[in-house]
Amino acid sequence: MSERRSTLRGKLLRLLLIPMSLLFLLDAAGSYVLASRLADRVYDGELMEIARELVLHVKRDGAKIGFDLEADAERTLLLDQYDKVYYAVRGPDRALIAGDADLREQERASSATAFYDSEIGGERIRVAQLRTATNGDTAGPTVVVQVAETLIKRRALMQDMLIGIILPQLALILVAGILVWAGVARGFIPLRHLQQALAARPHLDLSPVLAEHVPGELHPLLQAINDLMARLDEVLTFQNRFIADAAHQLRTPVAGLKAHIEVALREEDPAQTRQSLAHLYTGVERMSRLVAQLLSLARNEPATVKKLELAPLDLSKLAFDVTMEWVPEAYKKNIDLGFEGAGRHATIKGEATRLTELINNLLDNAIRYSRHGGRVTVRVAPEPTPRLSISDDGPTIPVTERQRVFERFHRLLGSHSAGSGLGLAIVHEIATLHSATISLDDDADGVGNTFIVSFPDARSA
């Protein structure tokens, strides 16, 4: 079974209802203590009044202390509808003069009046105790009068007060809980509408989600969703464009290969067959280069690169090593391929594999378009920022075309090159990944072009 997930609604209800319930319990406990004290205050006063009345019936005759209370008066004074009432009168020597001997005295009482809880016959009672002199003579002997009663009417009063206090509060808590539940449910209506709006969208609709009637707390989340959808739309747009470009660019080479194969199959002359196979080989080689460039373009698209591992590297050494690999190709076209390195290291942060591809594409472009017997020069300079420049002796690119040459599949008017128009686009993408800028100027000798790639300083990157 899958683990049950907690919901935001459940968390909100717990955060609201649990404190309300705890507050209700604390209030109920406080109400109980308050009701108990109020009940004692009410009925303790009655017990003390009975005790003062009994004191009036204590008589002193010389050294002898007596208690004069008729039976009818005792029944009237001690009569109670709900509780049993007990009393005891003790002399100065604590000897019982009248009343119940089982009624214990609170000997530690320091004041003239005292109230305390006790037991008699296994039943809980409340006792009022009064210490006073007989016959109003303050110098005379002191007697102790105790009056006690059971707790039936006290408990009934406490129960009535608790019911009167707790029930309205409990009803208030229940109503508040219902209102909180309904309020939380109503507060989640915009979320439900947002969920329904997203669920009803077709999978190709990546337009921003409208923020109407959405609480302000959800705006950051909605903005993050819209940003994600925008990035996803960018990636899908690139993929669709790549597929369309690949289909368009591969259609012609594939058709050419098919035509060459058909010609080769119809030829009976071995010499003509070999010639057709040679054309076929050239076509396969061009298509292989085109596929490699398409894949390279897709791999270096900034929107699809998840993470670029940049590390410090020496631009001079990297450019020199790559330039040396192009010497044989330059020799075939009788091109003077030169390298001018920096006097000191030109350190940048980059990914060696992608930068090698960048230099390869620039050198391929320079050697491919330079005139026979021309010159291609690779230069590396460390200041003002590390930069790589490659000069060629090819046709000078017009100023109006110098930005467009970095676009995909763009070819100069009048150019009959077999190139695909992807090499400089790949260079531009790799430069963008490295936060570098690429520009195109006239060659210093007035013939050809100079491509300059400026990298950020590794010390500030």
HELIX and SHEET records of a PDB file:
HELIX    1   1 LEU A    8  VAL A   55  1                                  48    
HELIX    2   2 ALA A   71  LEU A   78  1                                   8    
HELIX    3   3 THR A  134  GLY A  136  5                                   3    
HELIX    4   4 ILE A  152  GLY A  187  1                                  36    
HELIX    5   5 ILE A  189  ALA A  199  1                                  11    
HELIX    6   6 GLY A  216  LEU A  218  5                                   3    
HELIX    7   7 HIS A  219  ARG A  266  1                                  48    
HELIX    8   8 PRO A  270  ARG A  299  1                                  30    
HELIX    9   9 LEU A  315  GLU A  325  1                                  11    
HELIX   10  10 VAL A  327  LYS A  332  1                                   6    
HELIX   11  11 ALA A  352  TYR A  369  1                                  18    
HELIX   12  12 VAL A  399  GLU A  401  5                                   3    
HELIX   13  13 ARG A  404  PHE A  406  5                                   3    
HELIX   14  14 GLY A  423  LEU A  433  1                                  11    
SHEET    1   A 2 VAL A  58  ASP A  61  0                                        
SHEET    2   A 2 LYS A  64  PHE A  67 -1                                        
SHEET    1   B 5 LEU A  96  GLY A  99  0                                        
SHEET    2   B 5 VAL A  85  ARG A  90 -1                                        
SHEET    3   B 5 THR A 142  THR A 150 -1                                        
SHEET    4   B 5 GLU A 123  ALA A 133 -1                                        
SHEET    5   B 5 THR A 113  ILE A 120 -1                                        
SHEET    1   C 2 ALA A 311  ASP A 314  0                                        
SHEET    2   C 2 THR A 347  GLY A 350 -1                                        
SHEET    1   D 5 ASP A 336  GLU A 340  0                                        
SHEET    2   D 5 ARG A 375  ALA A 381  1                                        
SHEET    3   D 5 ARG A 387  SER A 391 -1                                        
SHEET    4   D 5 ASN A 449  SER A 454 -1                                        
SHEET    5   D 5 THR A 437  ASP A 442 -1                                        
END                                                                             
